[in-house]
Amino acid sequence: MLVAVATVGKGGPEARVSPEFGHAPTFTLVEVEGGRAKGWEVIPNPASNLPHGRGPLVAKSLADRGVRMVVSGEVGPGASELLRALGVEVKLVEPGKKAGEALRELGLVK
């Protein structure tokens, strides 16, 4: 399963979870299989230059990449509704937590 963690910083397992989905500078994509992280890829927020409507654009972009779950500190109502409609599960965690730690807390990796 491909998981996207909204992150602040350079991304990867040590990056911090962003407090806001649409405003996250980066997204750390993690392929999770059998309780293990199979690889980490960091992508920039494709909507970072937009003044409004970032969340839905990011939601569609991530779903198009095959993301099945999003992890963030908060996801706005527009993005949250679109993610659900696209079959992407949303998990909220404490902002500032390391991405790898958040995935362990959610039981996705050991």
N, C-alpha and C positions, 0 to 999 in steps of 0.2 A: 504494500500500500504506500502510495506517495503522500507524504505529509509536508505541509508548508507551515513553517514557524515564522510569524512576523517578528523580525529582529532589528535590533539597534546595534551598530558596530559593523565589523567586517564580516559577520555571519559565522556559521559553523557551530559546533557544539558548545563553544564557550561564549557565543554571542548572547546578549540579554534579550528576553522577550519584550517586544514593544508594547507600550500601554495602549496604542491605537492601531488597529489593522490597516486602515487606509493611509495613515501617515507614517507607517514603518518605512525606514530608509531601504531596508533589504528584506528579502524572504529567504530563509534557509530551507531548502528542499531536502527531505530525508526519505530514502526508500527504506521502509521498515518491513522486515520479514522474519517471522519466527522469533520475535523478541529481540532482534538485532537491527542496528542501523547499518544498512548495506552501502551507504555512500551519502556524502553531503555535497550539495551544490548551492552556491549563493548567487542569487539574482537581484538586481536592483529593482526597486518598486517601479513598475512601468507607468504609474500615474503620478509620480512624485512632483511633476511640474504643473499639475492641474490645480486650480484654486478651489474647485468644488467637485463632488461626484467621484472622488478617488476610489472609495470602497467598492461600488459595483463594477467599475472597470477592472480593478485588481481581482475581484472575485471571478469574473469571466476569464481573465487572462490565466489565472491559476487553474481553473477548471479545464480550460483548453489544453493545459500541459499535462493533465491527468491526475491532478491533486484530488485526493479523496477525503482529506481532513485538513482543517486549518486550526492552528494553535495561536492564540493572541491574548493580550491582556483585556481587550475589549473589541467588539465588532459592532459597528453601527447597524441600525435596523434595516436600511436598504441593502447593504452588503450581506447581512445575515439572512435576509429573506431570499436573496438571489442565490446565495451559496446552498441553502436548503433545496431550492427549486432545481439546482444543478446537481443535486445528489452529493454535496460536499458537507461532511459533518463539521460542526464548529465546537471547539473545546476552549474554554477560558481558563487561564492560569494567572497567577500573580505576576504582574509586570516586573521586570528587572531580574527575574529568575533566569539562570542559564538555560539555553535551549535544550541541551542534553539532559539536564536535571528535570526540566518540564516534561520531557518525553518519558523519563523514568517514573515521575510522579503520576502520569496518566496511565501507566502500565503498558506502554507501547514498546519500551525496550527495557532490558534487564541491566 
